[in-house]
Amino acid sequence: MFPLRFSHSAGCASLLCLFAALLAAGAATAAPVAATVENATTPTACAEEDNVSLVLRGEGIRRMRIEALQPPYLDSIGNDTTAPDFSGCNFDGGAHPTDPAHKFKPRRVVLLDDARWRIVGMTLSSFWRPQQVPVRVGARTDRGFHMLQIFRKEEGKALEALVLYPADGYWRIKPLPEERFGDGVYGSSFLLGPVAQGSRPVVDIASIRIVPKPLAIHLRFVGGGSAVAKVSEISRTRTALDVRLSSPTVNARPFAVLRSMYVTPDNADVSEVRWQESSEAAEQVLSLPDLKTLSGTHMRFGRSLPSRHNTSAPDIVFGDFDDDKAPR
């Protein structure tokens, strides 16, 4: 009887084929990670009031990407309208009449200034919340800022692309502006982390640490847990944050809220939502007043019609949701 012979190359090829088949099967059966959006917008006639609340929930999400993209109509406009419009408001640009007013000593501190970045901390004379959050930038520590501004240096200019409000957890991001629009303008803001609902939604931050190289913002939350937002790109096309949460999200509590303004389609910082239910699905679109709830793996909150308010302000995108378990 002849002894059995085993071909090493044939055996390895068979094992590789089996492994590839298993990976393909896993990829085919892995469900896309989706988030839901609930529209909690209220009507207003005031173009300086954040009446738009788009609440994001999901089960088991650990990673996501948040982007600010230039509005699709940008090339068709020559002028940017950035002046505030208080014509329909019951306040004139000062503190909102329903807000508390906690007093502080104003100051401005340059926390980092290197070849690529400038990071500035600002304390305002009055703010609606009393929280004074510790901040560390590189080896420097401070606290009590109401705004952390991040500027990207390009061709001898420092251009602001990101603002974080430590005391209430709000973020604003925007791409670097087209040269004809000067410094550009922010539009919608968002919250990231365990959202708490009060007179307006907030995220309570316990501490902030900013690592300059590569630029990343580390947050610890008052109720526990943390997040890291890596600043992956700041360009004239987009500003992008790649976010990782320390623990998976649960449906019972929002992990983000987009805040914005809508009066009419041509007087809004967001007037529509475009989304995909999966990476293979066709894009769908709804006007903001028609939106109740949706589920998707990619969602863009923005405008197709040029607005007479913050005309060049960016669209905001949430996507690339991941539970850290899906095949990569």
C-alpha positions as CSV (number, residue, x, y, z in Angstrom):
1,M,0.0,0.0,0.0
2,F,1.4,3.3,-1.0
3,P,1.8,5.9,1.8
4,L,-0.4,9.0,1.6
5,R,1.4,12.0,0.2
6,F,0.5,15.6,1.2
7,S,1.4,18.5,-1.1
8,H,2.4,21.5,1.0
9,S,1.6,24.0,-1.7
10,A,-1.7,22.4,-2.6
11,G,-2.7,22.2,1.1
12,C,-1.8,25.9,1.7
13,A,-3.8,26.9,-1.4
14,S,-6.8,24.9,-0.1
15,L,-6.6,26.5,3.3
16,L,-6.3,30.0,1.8
17,C,-9.3,29.4,-0.4
18,L,-11.3,28.2,2.7
19,F,-10.2,31.3,4.7
20,A,-11.2,33.6,1.8
21,A,-14.5,31.9,1.5
22,L,-15.2,32.3,5.3
23,L,-14.2,36.0,5.1
24,A,-16.5,36.5,2.1
25,A,-19.4,34.8,3.9
26,G,-18.9,36.9,6.9
27,A,-18.8,40.1,4.8
28,A,-22.0,39.0,3.0
29,T,-23.9,38.3,6.2
30,A,-22.7,41.2,8.3
31,A,-25.5,43.8,8.6
32,P,-24.6,47.4,8.0
33,V,-24.4,49.5,11.1
34,A,-27.1,52.1,10.9
35,A,-28.3,55.1,13.0
36,T,-31.7,56.5,13.3
37,V,-32.6,60.2,13.1
38,E,-35.6,61.7,14.8
39,N,-36.8,65.2,13.8
40,A,-37.5,67.3,16.9
41,T,-37.6,70.6,15.1
42,T,-40.0,73.3,16.3
43,P,-41.3,76.2,14.1
44,T,-39.8,79.7,14.4
45,A,-39.7,83.0,12.6
46,C,-36.3,83.9,14.1
47,A,-33.3,83.2,11.9
48,E,-30.9,83.4,14.9
49,E,-32.6,80.7,17.0
50,D,-31.6,77.0,16.9
51,N,-35.1,75.5,16.4
52,V,-33.8,72.4,14.5
53,S,-32.9,69.4,16.6
54,L,-32.1,66.2,14.7
55,V,-31.5,63.4,17.2
56,L,-29.2,60.5,16.4
57,R,-29.6,57.1,18.1
58,G,-28.2,53.7,17.5
59,E,-27.4,50.4,19.1
60,G,-23.7,49.3,19.4
61,I,-22.0,52.1,17.5
62,R,-18.4,52.6,18.5
63,R,-17.0,54.6,15.5
64,M,-18.3,57.2,13.0
65,R,-17.1,59.9,10.8
66,I,-18.5,63.5,11.0
67,E,-17.7,65.8,8.1
68,A,-18.4,69.4,7.1
69,L,-18.7,69.7,3.3
70,Q,-19.1,72.7,1.0
71,P,-22.7,73.1,0.0
72,P,-23.4,71.8,-3.5
73,Y,-24.4,75.2,-4.9
74,L,-21.2,76.9,-3.8
75,D,-19.7,77.5,-7.3
76,S,-22.9,79.2,-8.4
77,I,-22.9,82.0,-5.9
78,G,-20.8,85.1,-5.9
79,N,-21.7,86.7,-2.6
80,D,-21.9,85.3,0.9
81,T,-24.6,86.5,3.3
82,T,-23.3,86.3,6.8
83,A,-24.9,89.2,8.7
84,P,-27.3,88.1,11.5
85,D,-31.0,88.6,10.9
86,F,-33.0,89.5,14.0
87,S,-36.1,90.7,12.2
88,G,-38.2,87.8,13.4
89,C,-36.7,87.5,16.9
90,N,-37.6,88.6,20.4
91,F,-33.9,89.5,21.1
92,D,-31.4,91.7,19.4
93,G,-28.1,89.8,19.4
94,G,-27.4,89.8,23.1
95,A,-28.1,86.9,25.4
96,H,-31.2,85.0,24.7
97,P,-34.0,86.3,27.1
98,T,-34.6,82.8,28.5
99,D,-30.9,82.0,29.2
100,P,-29.2,82.3,32.6
101,A,-26.3,84.7,32.6
102,H,-23.2,83.6,34.6
103,K,-20.5,86.2,34.7
104,F,-16.8,85.6,34.0
105,K,-13.6,87.5,33.5
106,P,-13.0,87.7,29.7
107,R,-9.7,86.4,28.4
108,R,-8.0,84.9,25.3
109,V,-5.2,82.4,25.6
110,V,-3.1,81.0,22.8
111,L,-2.7,77.4,23.9
112,L,-0.7,76.2,20.9
113,D,1.0,78.0,17.9
114,D,3.2,75.9,15.7
115,A,3.9,75.6,12.0
116,R,0.5,73.9,11.2
117,W,-2.0,74.7,14.0
118,R,-3.1,77.5,16.3
119,I,-5.4,76.6,19.2
120,V,-7.0,79.4,21.2
121,G,-9.0,79.3,24.4
122,M,-11.7,82.1,24.9
123,T,-13.6,83.0,28.0
124,L,-16.6,85.2,27.5
125,S,-17.9,87.8,29.9
126,S,-21.2,85.9,30.2
127,F,-22.3,82.4,29.4
128,W,-25.5,80.4,30.0
129,R,-23.8,77.6,31.9
130,P,-21.4,77.9,34.9
131,Q,-19.2,74.8,34.1
132,Q,-15.4,75.3,34.0
133,V,-13.9,72.3,32.2
134,P,-10.2,71.5,32.6
135,V,-8.3,71.6,29.2
136,R,-4.9,70.2,28.4
137,V,-3.2,71.1,25.1
138,G,0.1,69.3,24.7
139,A,1.8,69.9,28.1
140,R,-0.2,73.0,28.9
141,T,-3.2,73.0,31.2
142,D,-5.9,75.5,31.9
143,R,-9.6,75.6,32.5
144,G,-12.8,77.7,32.2
145,F,-12.9,78.4,28.5
146,H,-16.2,78.8,26.7
147,M,-14.6,78.3,23.3
148,L,-11.7,76.3,22.0
149,Q,-10.8,77.5,18.5
150,I,-8.7,75.5,16.1
151,F,-7.0,77.3,13.2
152,R,-5.3,75.5,10.3
153,K,-2.3,77.4,8.9
154,E,-2.1,77.7,5.1
155,E,0.0,80.0,2.9
156,G,0.8,82.3,5.8
157,K,-2.8,82.6,7.1
158,A,-4.4,81.0,10.1
159,L,-8.0,79.9,9.1
160,E,-10.5,78.7,11.7
161,A,-12.0,75.3,11.0
162,L,-13.3,74.0,14.3
163,V,-14.8,75.4,17.5
164,L,-15.6,73.3,20.6
165,Y,-17.7,74.8,23.5
166,P,-16.5,72.9,26.6
167,A,-19.2,74.1,29.0
168,D,-22.2,72.7,27.0
169,G,-20.5,70.3,24.6
170,Y,-21.4,71.9,21.2
171,W,-19.1,71.6,18.2
172,R,-18.9,73.7,15.0
173,I,-16.8,72.6,12.0
174,K,-16.3,74.0,8.5
175,P,-14.0,73.4,5.5
176,L,-11.4,76.1,4.7
177,P,-13.3,78.8,2.9
178,E,-13.0,79.7,-0.8
179,E,-10.8,82.8,-1.0
180,R,-13.7,85.0,-2.2
181,F,-15.6,84.3,1.1
182,G,-12.9,85.6,3.5
183,D,-13.0,83.6,6.7
184,G,-16.1,81.7,5.8
185,V,-19.0,81.0,8.1
186,Y,-20.3,78.3,10.4
187,G,-23.9,77.1,10.2
188,S,-25.2,74.0,12.0
189,S,-23.7,72.8,15.2
190,F,-23.7,69.4,16.8
191,L,-23.4,67.5,20.1
192,L,-21.3,64.4,20.4
193,G,-21.5,62.0,23.4
194,P,-24.2,61.2,26.0
195,V,-26.8,63.8,25.3
196,A,-28.8,65.3,28.3
197,Q,-32.0,67.2,27.6
198,G,-32.7,70.4,29.6
199,S,-33.9,73.8,28.3
200,R,-31.7,72.7,25.3
201,P,-29.7,69.6,24.7
202,V,-26.2,69.5,26.1
203,V,-23.3,67.1,26.6
204,D,-21.5,67.4,30.0
205,I,-17.8,67.2,29.5
206,A,-15.5,66.4,32.5
207,S,-12.2,67.2,30.8
208,I,-10.6,67.8,27.4
209,R,-7.1,66.8,26.2
210,I,-5.9,67.9,22.8
211,V,-2.9,66.0,21.3
212,P,-1.3,68.1,18.5
213,K,0.5,65.4,16.5
214,P,-1.6,63.9,15.0
215,L,-4.3,66.3,16.0
216,A,-6.9,64.6,18.1
217,I,-9.4,65.8,20.7
218,H,-9.9,63.5,23.7
219,L,-13.1,64.0,25.8
220,R,-14.1,62.5,29.1
221,F,-17.8,62.8,30.0
222,V,-19.2,63.6,33.4
223,G,-21.4,60.5,33.5
224,G,-18.6,58.2,32.5
225,G,-17.2,57.1,29.2
226,S,-15.0,59.0,26.7
227,A,-14.5,59.8,23.1
228,V,-11.6,60.6,20.7
229,A,-12.2,62.8,17.7
230,K,-9.2,62.5,15.3
231,V,-9.0,65.5,13.0
232,S,-8.4,63.5,9.8
233,E,-8.7,66.4,7.3
234,I,-9.0,70.1,7.1
235,S,-9.1,71.3,3.5
236,R,-11.1,73.5,1.1
237,T,-13.2,70.4,0.4
238,R,-14.0,69.2,3.9
239,T,-13.2,69.1,7.6
240,A,-13.4,65.5,8.8
241,L,-13.5,64.0,12.3
242,D,-13.0,60.3,12.8
243,V,-14.6,59.5,16.1
244,R,-14.2,56.5,18.4
245,L,-16.3,56.0,21.5
246,S,-15.1,54.1,24.6
247,S,-18.3,52.1,24.8
248,P,-21.0,51.2,22.4
249,T,-24.1,53.4,22.0
250,V,-27.5,52.3,23.2
251,N,-30.8,53.2,21.6
252,A,-32.2,54.6,24.8
253,R,-29.9,57.6,24.8
254,P,-28.9,59.8,21.8
255,F,-25.2,59.8,20.9
256,A,-25.4,63.0,18.9
257,V,-27.8,65.9,18.0
258,L,-27.5,68.2,15.0
259,R,-28.7,71.7,15.9
260,S,-29.5,74.2,13.3
261,M,-32.0,76.8,12.0
262,Y,-34.9,76.6,9.6
263,V,-37.5,79.3,8.9
264,T,-38.2,78.7,5.1
265,P,-36.2,76.7,2.5
266,D,-34.4,79.9,1.4
267,N,-33.8,81.1,5.0
268,A,-32.2,78.1,6.7
269,D,-28.9,76.6,7.7
270,V,-30.3,73.2,7.0
271,S,-33.4,72.6,4.8
272,E,-33.1,68.9,3.7
273,V,-31.7,65.5,4.6
274,R,-30.1,63.1,2.1
275,W,-29.4,59.6,3.3
276,Q,-28.7,56.0,2.3
277,E,-30.2,53.1,4.2
278,S,-27.1,51.0,3.4
279,S,-23.9,51.6,1.4
280,E,-25.5,49.9,-1.6
281,A,-28.8,51.7,-1.4
282,A,-29.8,54.6,-3.6
283,E,-29.7,58.1,-2.0
284,Q,-33.0,59.4,-0.7
285,V,-33.9,63.0,0.1
286,L,-36.6,64.7,2.2
287,S,-37.2,68.3,3.0
288,L,-36.8,69.1,6.6
289,P,-40.5,69.7,7.3
290,D,-41.4,66.3,5.8
291,L,-38.9,64.4,7.9
292,K,-40.2,62.5,10.9
293,T,-37.7,59.6,11.4
294,L,-35.3,57.7,9.2
295,S,-32.6,55.0,9.5
296,G,-29.4,55.1,7.5
297,T,-25.7,54.4,7.3
298,H,-24.9,57.8,5.8
299,M,-26.8,61.0,6.3
300,R,-26.1,64.5,5.0
301,F,-27.9,67.5,6.6
302,G,-27.7,70.5,4.3
303,R,-29.2,72.6,1.5
304,S,-29.7,72.4,-2.2
305,L,-31.3,75.9,-2.5
306,P,-28.9,78.8,-1.7
307,S,-30.0,80.4,1.6
308,R,-30.0,84.1,2.4
309,H,-28.7,83.2,5.8
310,N,-25.0,81.9,6.1
311,T,-25.0,81.2,2.4
312,S,-21.6,79.4,2.3
313,A,-22.1,77.5,5.5
314,P,-21.3,73.8,5.1
315,D,-23.5,70.7,5.0
316,I,-22.9,68.3,7.9
317,V,-22.5,64.5,7.3
318,F,-22.7,61.6,9.8
319,G,-21.6,58.2,8.4
320,D,-19.2,55.3,8.5
321,F,-21.0,54.0,11.6
322,D,-19.2,50.9,12.9
323,D,-19.6,48.6,15.8
324,D,-15.9,47.4,15.7
325,K,-17.2,44.0,14.8
326,A,-18.0,44.4,11.2
327,P,-15.3,43.0,8.7
328,R,-13.0,45.8,7.5
